[in-house]
Amino acid sequence: MLAYLSKTISTLCRDIAVIHDHSDPACVAASYDDVTEFVFEQLRKMPALLSWPILLATAVFGVSRFLLEGSLFHKRAQEQRPLQVESWRHSSFGPSRELIKFYTSLVVLVLYSRRQIGERETTGDG
């Protein structure tokens, strides 16, 4: 995968994870490497007919603010990135909304799976 796409996807996943991770507030600097790896794995497993449009839309998402602000998504300030994600989430253009929904569903799946595994380890179940 191209370095640009890889950086865009990992930054997007991290930002979505920060929004949806309601676990221990003491872990502010939580690592989301497992979340990002899961998303990459799912993209690799997808047939090309499905993965290429998602990767193309992700590339467009990453450069969408370039003409206005002169920066790529993964190089934008941390405070500005969630605003871009939210603007795509609430866009009137369906594919924009669906792209964010795709990444959000994968990220949330990992976060809740992580929480379930953690609960089982602390209670001794499993």
Secondary structure, 3 states (H helix, E strand, C coil): CCHHHHHHHHHHHHHHHHHHCCCCCCCCCCCCHHHHHHHHHHHHHCCHHHHHHHHHHHHHHHHCCHHHHCCCHHHCCCCCHHHHHHHHHCCCCHHHHHHHHHHHHHHHHHHHHHHHHHHHHHHCCC
